[in-house]
Amino acid sequence: MVTVPEYQANVATRPIFQSKLDVKADAENFGAAIGRGMGDLSKGIENLGTSISNVKKQREDAQQTENGGAAERPATPVRTRICSRRRLT
C-alpha cells in the first residue's frame, strides 16, 4: 500500500547541488583594480602633458635668447594683385 508523507514543520528545504554555498563578492571581484589602474593612467597622462609644456617653454626661452631677446616676428602675408578686367583676344 502507498503511503503519503506527512508534513514536518522543522525540516528546511534546499535546492539540490547548492548545499553550503557561501557567496562573498567584494570590490575586487567587480573590477576595483581596473578603476585604480585607470586613475593611475590619468595621473601619468597629466604628468606627460606637464612635461611636454615645460619642454616647449624651455625651447621658446632658448630661441628668444638666441635672437637677442627679440620676440619672433610673424610672417608678413603675401599680397597678390587681382585684375578684375581681362582683355580677351
Residue pairs with C-beta under 8 A, 6 or more apart in sequence:
63 72
64 70
64 71
64 72
